[in-house]
């Protein structure tokens, strides 16, 4: 099930100068017939910045990728689905290193210039033999692909639709090309889902500002969906630029930087939204806006307290305006000095709660009508500051239980 | 669905000297035909201590009960199901006061000596008219009940089995009688479920030690299940003693106190366990033991991180030993200095994870066999201290979604 989400048209997804890639199958899950490996080659001048999960059981590829990023800008990404190489201890790290060494031979690269990314089942070792065989079959004579949708497909696990977005925009007179792909599976609990997001572009920008860009963008996109970018064992969000565009290097926070940032953010938000729309078992797409908070973090915490409540989510699924569950979720958010007696709640444009209690103008009929739609918006006014954040989430359906109960089988 | 839980036999549930009660129906939910009001009369010398939800959207009856407890020991409880009187603002408080005033007339009591308890739908006003009518019909000529199972039934919402436990024990040569009733509905998210627990006994004990007893008992019973006592809008746990037993007053932490505490804890643990076994949609009963933690709180946090993960719970439902999800849940628990590379995990007596990775002695067949059972135990060894806590929880099934999607209809 998806909520208003389609496979992108091939012609809309652009190749970015300086990046080449190919995909192939390694039967990482033995029964899999789809491609499960993507290799992305980056040009020599490219720069890469990434943010990773904060989960303490973080996966071997995360540890290795983090380490390699401290050395030099990477020249190659290897991304696999089907197996997370997490909970695999020292053996997992050795396996990831072994894959890098092997790839280094085919691409004549120092293995330390390769970043591994894995998602899939936890607590299983990678099938090294099958992976090496797939390298032999596909890398002895490399045929690059030009269809990024294939790459987006190959990194999917329980996703049902490949997620890719492209954009061209100008910095001054110079054209910039930007393409992002992402995958995200689980969606109900922000610290469980496994999410990968990659954005490739060609704009010239200093490493310092690229770091600033990644942080700014992820906080306002992937970190605002209920598949939270910062806590699974394998989550990663990566921006790489080939530096091949003709713009003069962006090295201060000027208009050009802002323009670039806004364009990249747009791509990231679009990808993040697609992850929610393809959320496991999703039948509804719900925006939760938390307004007039003291700070951004407070609005996020409250938005996620609502988005992650199973009782709220099952009410979404049933199109049941059992909106008291939302108040209870707000009351549970760890904001110690919250005054709930001033809070307003709107469902689309209709008022539900005024100053902490049911509004006299509340209409159950209108509420049911709004919630029967595939998409609706909740807006919570905290009346204590000026910040706003909008969390994107879905409902909790029978299908969610089914998908996750049957995932490994 | 329940997991190995039966209606208690009437003869096993004892009347406690000093407490009288009756139950009747007020059609608080219009369609309800079951009794939905319980009134408990406490003798003049009784003492009562209670702990309530920490939810900031806490309900009107919670605010009033807390207030009245600061004045004098209560003489009457009025407990209703069907409506939580939460998210009802000042009107909700006035309604609760009005009910107390009305009851005060029938029982010739100061309304401040009455404690109200409500659970049920949030954001709806109590049907005052129907409640007052029910008082007129049932309190003009009071017929007390002697069957506590009826009381346990009347406070149920989505519970399927009434929960009551009794015990007689001696303090020295003096016999003490103790009876508890409880209700608990949701179960998946500790800060959403609505739980009530009442324990009545006749032991003589000082108010100071009764306060100590409540805290000790709730922390080791209701606060260790995934229906957490401290965060819904209406949760309450209450111990009342009539002081009618013949023991000399317990006023220091001596052997007698310890003996009393252990007996009351046993009742409370039994009630809490019953709430889990009757958890919404439950098909499995799972114990999660977290051993060798630095402190009790740390083991609770980790146990609940596992118990509240939808991905873990759906794997329980599927009898699928996708045990990596447990590691991921541990890695997400907010314990900043946790060393995951030393952690062991057992499923019943079989080792799964040794030092943070899959044990060589792990047997998938044995794991599946264990998880196919209706009850099993996970044991996590943190190897960093000496404390242990055991969280009780269930799986997440289709039925859970169904119950919560259809709750109001």
HADDOCK unambig.tbl for C-alpha pairs under 7 A between the chains (distance, minus, plus):
assign (segid A and resid 55 and name CA) (segid B and resid 331 and name CA) 5.04 0.50 0.50
assign (segid A and resid 55 and name CA) (segid B and resid 332 and name CA) 5.19 0.50 0.50
assign (segid A and resid 56 and name CA) (segid B and resid 331 and name CA) 4.39 0.50 0.50
assign (segid A and resid 56 and name CA) (segid B and resid 332 and name CA) 6.62 0.50 0.50
assign (segid A and resid 56 and name CA) (segid B and resid 340 and name CA) 6.75 0.50 0.50
assign (segid A and resid 57 and name CA) (segid B and resid 327 and name CA) 6.63 0.50 0.50
assign (segid A and resid 57 and name CA) (segid B and resid 328 and name CA) 5.99 0.50 0.50
assign (segid A and resid 57 and name CA) (segid B and resid 331 and name CA) 4.69 0.50 0.50
assign (segid A and resid 57 and name CA) (segid B and resid 340 and name CA) 6.27 0.50 0.50
assign (segid A and resid 87 and name CA) (segid B and resid 324 and name CA) 6.82 0.50 0.50
assign (segid A and resid 87 and name CA) (segid B and resid 356 and name CA) 6.24 0.50 0.50
assign (segid A and resid 87 and name CA) (segid B and resid 357 and name CA) 4.98 0.50 0.50
assign (segid A and resid 88 and name CA) (segid B and resid 357 and name CA) 5.06 0.50 0.50
assign (segid A and resid 88 and name CA) (segid B and resid 358 and name CA) 6.69 0.50 0.50
assign (segid A and resid 89 and name CA) (segid B and resid 356 and name CA) 6.54 0.50 0.50
assign (segid A and resid 89 and name CA) (segid B and resid 357 and name CA) 5.44 0.50 0.50
assign (segid A and resid 122 and name CA) (segid B and resid 324 and name CA) 4.69 0.50 0.50
assign (segid A and resid 122 and name CA) (segid B and resid 325 and name CA) 6.99 0.50 0.50
assign (segid A and resid 123 and name CA) (segid B and resid 324 and name CA) 5.08 0.50 0.50
assign (segid A and resid 123 and name CA) (segid B and resid 357 and name CA) 6.92 0.50 0.50
assign (segid A and resid 123 and name CA) (segid B and resid 358 and name CA) 6.16 0.50 0.50
assign (segid A and resid 189 and name CA) (segid B and resid 310 and name CA) 6.91 0.50 0.50
assign (segid A and resid 191 and name CA) (segid B and resid 332 and name CA) 6.44 0.50 0.50
assign (segid A and resid 192 and name CA) (segid B and resid 328 and name CA) 6.91 0.50 0.50
assign (segid A and resid 231 and name CA) (segid B and resid 332 and name CA) 6.30 0.50 0.50
assign (segid A and resid 232 and name CA) (segid B and resid 328 and name CA) 6.71 0.50 0.50
assign (segid A and resid 233 and name CA) (segid B and resid 328 and name CA) 6.15 0.50 0.50
assign (segid A and resid 310 and name CA) (segid B and resid 189 and name CA) 6.93 0.50 0.50
assign (segid A and resid 311 and name CA) (segid B and resid 404 and name CA) 6.48 0.50 0.50
assign (segid A and resid 314 and name CA) (segid B and resid 401 and name CA) 5.98 0.50 0.50
assign (segid A and resid 314 and name CA) (segid B and resid 404 and name CA) 5.85 0.50 0.50
assign (segid A and resid 314 and name CA) (segid B and resid 405 and name CA) 4.99 0.50 0.50
assign (segid A and resid 315 and name CA) (segid B and resid 404 and name CA) 6.82 0.50 0.50
assign (segid A and resid 315 and name CA) (segid B and resid 405 and name CA) 5.22 0.50 0.50
assign (segid A and resid 317 and name CA) (segid B and resid 405 and name CA) 6.56 0.50 0.50
assign (segid A and resid 318 and name CA) (segid B and resid 405 and name CA) 4.83 0.50 0.50
assign (segid A and resid 318 and name CA) (segid B and resid 406 and name CA) 6.82 0.50 0.50
assign (segid A and resid 324 and name CA) (segid B and resid 87 and name CA) 6.81 0.50 0.50
assign (segid A and resid 324 and name CA) (segid B and resid 122 and name CA) 4.71 0.50 0.50
assign (segid A and resid 324 and name CA) (segid B and resid 123 and name CA) 5.09 0.50 0.50
assign (segid A and resid 325 and name CA) (segid B and resid 122 and name CA) 6.99 0.50 0.50
assign (segid A and resid 327 and name CA) (segid B and resid 57 and name CA) 6.61 0.50 0.50
assign (segid A and resid 328 and name CA) (segid B and resid 57 and name CA) 5.98 0.50 0.50
assign (segid A and resid 328 and name CA) (segid B and resid 192 and name CA) 6.90 0.50 0.50
assign (segid A and resid 328 and name CA) (segid B and resid 232 and name CA) 6.70 0.50 0.50
assign (segid A and resid 328 and name CA) (segid B and resid 233 and name CA) 6.14 0.50 0.50
assign (segid A and resid 331 and name CA) (segid B and resid 55 and name CA) 5.02 0.50 0.50
assign (segid A and resid 331 and name CA) (segid B and resid 56 and name CA) 4.39 0.50 0.50
assign (segid A and resid 331 and name CA) (segid B and resid 57 and name CA) 4.70 0.50 0.50
assign (segid A and resid 332 and name CA) (segid B and resid 55 and name CA) 5.18 0.50 0.50
assign (segid A and resid 332 and name CA) (segid B and resid 56 and name CA) 6.61 0.50 0.50
assign (segid A and resid 332 and name CA) (segid B and resid 191 and name CA) 6.47 0.50 0.50
assign (segid A and resid 332 and name CA) (segid B and resid 231 and name CA) 6.29 0.50 0.50
assign (segid A and resid 340 and name CA) (segid B and resid 56 and name CA) 6.76 0.50 0.50
assign (segid A and resid 340 and name CA) (segid B and resid 57 and name CA) 6.28 0.50 0.50
assign (segid A and resid 356 and name CA) (segid B and resid 87 and name CA) 6.24 0.50 0.50
assign (segid A and resid 356 and name CA) (segid B and resid 89 and name CA) 6.56 0.50 0.50
assign (segid A and resid 357 and name CA) (segid B and resid 87 and name CA) 4.97 0.50 0.50
assign (segid A and resid 357 and name CA) (segid B and resid 88 and name CA) 5.06 0.50 0.50
assign (segid A and resid 357 and name CA) (segid B and resid 89 and name CA) 5.44 0.50 0.50
assign (segid A and resid 357 and name CA) (segid B and resid 123 and name CA) 6.93 0.50 0.50
assign (segid A and resid 358 and name CA) (segid B and resid 88 and name CA) 6.70 0.50 0.50
assign (segid A and resid 358 and name CA) (segid B and resid 123 and name CA) 6.16 0.50 0.50
assign (segid A and resid 397 and name CA) (segid B and resid 401 and name CA) 6.51 0.50 0.50
assign (segid A and resid 398 and name CA) (segid B and resid 398 and name CA) 5.42 0.50 0.50
assign (segid A and resid 398 and name CA) (segid B and resid 401 and name CA) 6.26 0.50 0.50
assign (segid A and resid 401 and name CA) (segid B and resid 314 and name CA) 5.98 0.50 0.50
assign (segid A and resid 401 and name CA) (segid B and resid 397 and name CA) 6.49 0.50 0.50
assign (segid A and resid 401 and name CA) (segid B and resid 398 and name CA) 6.26 0.50 0.50
assign (segid A and resid 404 and name CA) (segid B and resid 311 and name CA) 6.47 0.50 0.50
assign (segid A and resid 404 and name CA) (segid B and resid 314 and name CA) 5.83 0.50 0.50
assign (segid A and resid 404 and name CA) (segid B and resid 315 and name CA) 6.79 0.50 0.50
assign (segid A and resid 405 and name CA) (segid B and resid 314 and name CA) 4.97 0.50 0.50
assign (segid A and resid 405 and name CA) (segid B and resid 315 and name CA) 5.20 0.50 0.50
assign (segid A and resid 405 and name CA) (segid B and resid 317 and name CA) 6.56 0.50 0.50
assign (segid A and resid 405 and name CA) (segid B and resid 318 and name CA) 4.82 0.50 0.50
assign (segid A and resid 406 and name CA) (segid B and resid 318 and name CA) 6.81 0.50 0.50
